[in-house]
Amino acid sequence: MGQSAPSVETPVIMLGRQGNRRLVLATDAGARAAGLRVGMPASKAQVLVPNVQSFDLDAAGDNAALDRMALWSLRYAPIVAADPPDGLIIDTTGTDHLHGGEDAMLEGLVSRMASSGIEARASLTLRFGPELGRRLDQAMGRRSEPFEPARSPELIEVRRAFGEPIGAAETIARYIGKLVAALCEALEAKGLGHAG
């Protein structure tokens, strides 16, 4: 949006179609305070709040922006993934101490997003419906939630997956050697390695 972005005081809604109905699909805090709700007809929202700024849903553009946010979030944790339509999964296990603790990290993340005009909800939000039980099980660690982490296109990595865990020190050492050699080749191929 850039310079054409509405002021922070202007209520903003996202509109889209469900069948032949044009509905409000998302609202900002100002629109909610003015009484607008997700699911109401677009025409009703525009009558109730004449100064509302409305934008048509751009699912592809939103997904691309969410992917960019996931890459940006890699500064907080090594495992991050977009969770469309409007979320991020950030696995901060073992990294919070790098940001002054969990509370300081969360506060920094939310404030950086807010300074960029992104409304972040840091608390757990439960939505009632068919996914409630699954989400609760995932939150309690009783059920996994597989996701594909975001990867920077510039990231150079090598990996080896094993069918079963390995524990023998000599096997681990042999594969570390193979991985280091493969990593050196990949770095040299990009002009980042040093032949010595």
Sequence and secondary structure as in RCSB ss.txt:
>XXXX:A:sequence
MGQSAPSVETPVIMLGRQGNRRLVLATDAGARAAGLRVGMPASKAQVLVPNVQSFDLDAAGDNAALDRMALWSLR
YAPIVAADPPDGLIIDTTGTDHLHGGEDAMLEGLVSRMASSGIEARASLTLRFGPELGRRLDQAMGRRSEPFEPA
RSPELIEVRRAFGEPIGAAETIARYIGKLVAALCEALEAKGLGHAG
>XXXX:A:secstr
 GGGS  TTS EEEEEEETTEEEEEEE HHHHHTT  TTSBHHHHHHH TT EEEE  HHHHHHHHHHHHHHGGG
T SEEEEETTTEEEEE TTTGGGGTSHHHHHHHHHHHHHHTT     S     STTHHHHHHHHTTSS       
  TT        SS    HHHHHHHHHHHHHHHHHHHHHTT     
